[in-house]
Amino acid sequence: MMQSGKQETNLNTTQKTIVLFIIFALILSFTIFRNLFFQPSLLLKNFAETSIDPEIAFKNNKPTFLEFYAEWCEVCKEMAPKVSSLKDEYENNINFVFLNVDNPKWGNYIKKYNVNGIPQVNLFNDDGNLKATLIGKQEEIKIRESLENLKEGVENTKDILNSDALSLVKEKKKFQVAPRSHS
């Protein structure tokens, strides 16, 4: 009988060791990869906090990159690291404005620029005139090319729609659209 009790104690000790090892491995993995899991969401929150007010941006004689986004938008999260990198590179020459479509404060801009899908990037020249609209997921090279054109004053008046990766807007009753709708 003593033998059985000792084996049971050893088994409990082994099980406890395995459970502790798994917990330790999970905590270590979470710590190492936390940026991978949370970086896009944190970047989107940071964009909102560090964004230039749109009224100031349109009046300071610099071109403006205006992005409409939502923190729940997977495409917005996917693009956030690329946009952050471009912001760091171009922010001395171009205003970067980020407006969360879930904030009612920006409703007038959502209507004014006909936002019906996110992410939507509007590019304005230094006079505040709309020059291009990028809707949906965009490759970094396309955004960079558009920013270079904007910075250099090259006319690039076209809309680029990537419908494969776009947070679409459902039409509501009476054909009203709202960028916060998601399908």
Buried (B, 14 or more C-beta within 10 A) or exposed (E): EEEEEEEEEEEEEEEEEEEEEEEEEEEEEEEEEEEEEEBBBBBBBBBEEEBBEBEEBBEEEBBBBBBBBBBBBEBBBEBBBBBBBBBEEBBEEBBBBBBBBEEEEBBEBBEEBEBBBBBBBBBBBBEBEBBBBBBBBBEEEEBBEBBEBBBEEEEBEEEBEBEEEBBBBEEEEEEEBBBBBBE
